[in-house]
C-alpha cells in the first residue's frame, strides 16, 4: 500500500490525482481511494496550491476517525487527556510537538469522556487542515497503514 500521484487526462485537461494504491499493476481506483486532485501548472507539474480533496475520501476519512469501520485509528485506543477536554489530532508531518501548533496542522479533534478517552463519534475534521500543503508536502495521516487498509478494504462503504 502506498500514496501515489497519477497523471490523468479529463476533458482535454491534464491533472494529477493523489490516491491510496495497493501497488502492483494499474487497477481502477475506488472513489474513496482518491484523496484529491490538483491542476497542472504551465510546466506540466502539479500546482499544489490548487489541490482539492475528494468528497468520497473525506466522507470515508470521517467514518474511519469516528471508529465506524473495522479498521480504527490507534488514537481511539491509546490517547488520553484530562477528562472533559478536547483531544486534538496533530498532523504527523509536524514532527515533534512542542509549543504551539499552527491551526492548519490540526487534523481535527475529539471530545473526551470521564476517563479522558476520546469519544469516537465526536470527531470533527478541521476544515482549515490541508491534506497537501501549497509546497506539495502530503499529510502524515495519509501514511497511516490502518487508514490505507480501510480505504482499500473490499466493502463499498
Secondary structure, 3 states (H helix, E strand, C coil): CEEEEEEEEECCEEEEEEEEECCCCCCCCCHHHEEEEEEECCCCCECHHHCEECHHHHHHHHHHHCCCCCCCCCHHHHCECCCCCCEEEECHHHCCCCCCCCHHHEEEEECECCCCEECHHHCEECCCCCCECCCCCECHHHHCHHHHHHHHCCCCC
